[in-house]
Amino acid sequence: MSRGAGSRHRAPGGPHGIEVAFGVLLASTSGAAIMAHTFGPVPLRYLAPFVVMPSAGVLMGAVLLGRRNYAGLHLIAGRLMQGALWGLIATAVYDLVRPLLLLALQLEFDPFRAIRVFGSLITNRPERDGIAQAAGWSYHFWNGISFGMMYALVRPRGGVWTGLVWGLTLEGLMMATYPSFLRLRLDNPGFLVTSIAGHGLWGLVLGYGLQRWGHER
């Protein structure tokens, strides 16, 4: 086969970089929506239904199309599914560990207040309203899933150290937004402990899970 023919017929060994970048961009919309609400003029109740949810739909479409085995798209779909699974598991661990840390260290802080604030901002209902809380928890878990997808798209083989770095990177972004978002002080020990330890553990679970059980390990 000539060089020209080889360049025209690309082997289906993996997705193009532009496909990975597009997937990361779509998966990042939930986190970007929080930053836009905090620092920009667009309320979360508009961003959630008109930006975040459509992006989730496109990602789900990529997964469904990938089931038809279209080479690179199939690999993208597999990475999205693995990232979603381990992002969800890591988020569940994150939610279980934070109250235990507060109890063990005898610190006072509500680790779930952000979830109620999310729900209130999305639905324009009081924080304790059932619909608002359902929306808040859904958005919270979608955040964990989408951040897991972003990591898996770029690092499909996972890794404990890269997972930890990704978790602490998200922690840094949260530190930049949550004090204003939730009217918190950065010197609140309960917030600092649950935030840093929680995100670190989240990243470790995500990275180890993909490394140990991911499809491309």
Summary of the structure (lengths in Angstrom):
residues: 217
radius of gyration: 18.9
end to end distance: 31.9
largest distance: 70.3
contacts: 731
relative contact order: 0.15
helix: 78%
strand: 0%
